[in-house]
Amino acid sequence: MLSHDMVDRWNEIVPGLRAKASATYSVVDQEAFAPQPLSEDLPRVVLVSGVVSEKKGQLEYLTKVAPHLAQTDIETWFVGDFDPEHDSYARACAEAARPLGTKVRFLGYQADMPALLARAHVLAVPSRYEGLMRSMIEAMSAGRPVVSTDVASANEMLSKPGAQAGMVVPIDEIEQMAPHLIRLTEDEDYNRQLGAAGATLARTYFDRAVVVERYAATYRALIGGKSNAKALQGTAGAH
């Protein structure tokens, strides 16, 4: 699976799964998502990535978080498929954003995520369900802190002791994101501190050679039988 937290959460659904599972993180293109200096342009931007859909939590963010940011001249940019004409959830998001005027932008699908992360100060993840969110680990690689709900893998990625790369809030208390996002757009030293920690973690865990070797170890263990599979539990992936 994509993280140890995913293994633990699935073990609650399928008892005994933990003893049969390993965790291997995803690859991030370290060149494309290299650390970038904070943009000096205004406005300050919080980026929210993902198709506009109920499981991604954009509507709750728009009603409980974005208004607080707008009051301090922070913009939220939503990047991902957005079809309010045909999708009722997207339409509800568009209606919720209307009172916030230019403080909220729906950019639709965008191919150049590195450029968007370079322009943003922080990534927000308001999701209700995730595995290991790709934009989260790409933001870490790009040196951007992340504020996330407590979806699978969030604490494992962002709350490592001595290497904090962001903040995690309860899924049902999404309003707690607002003060963290405001601080991370206003306190640039703090932003850089967390962003640098994330970039270091990304180089350690999401490097192509490291991840490919872990997958290779998984296949070797499966080919080798049960004895090697047991040994795999401590080698494929790392806390």
Buried (B, 14 or more C-beta within 10 A) or exposed (E): BBBBBBBBBBBEEEEEBBEEBBBBBBBBEBEEBBBBEBEEEEEBBBBBBBBBBBEBBBBBBBBBBBBBBBEEEBBBBBBBEBEBEEBEBBBBBBEBBEEBEEBBBBBEEEEEBBEBBBBBBBBBBBBBEBBBBBBBBBBBBBBBBBBBBBBBBBBBBBBBEEBBBBBBBEBEEBBBBBBBBBBBBEEBEEBBBBBBBBBBBBBEBBBEEBBEBBEEBBEEBEEEEEEBBEEBBEBBBEE
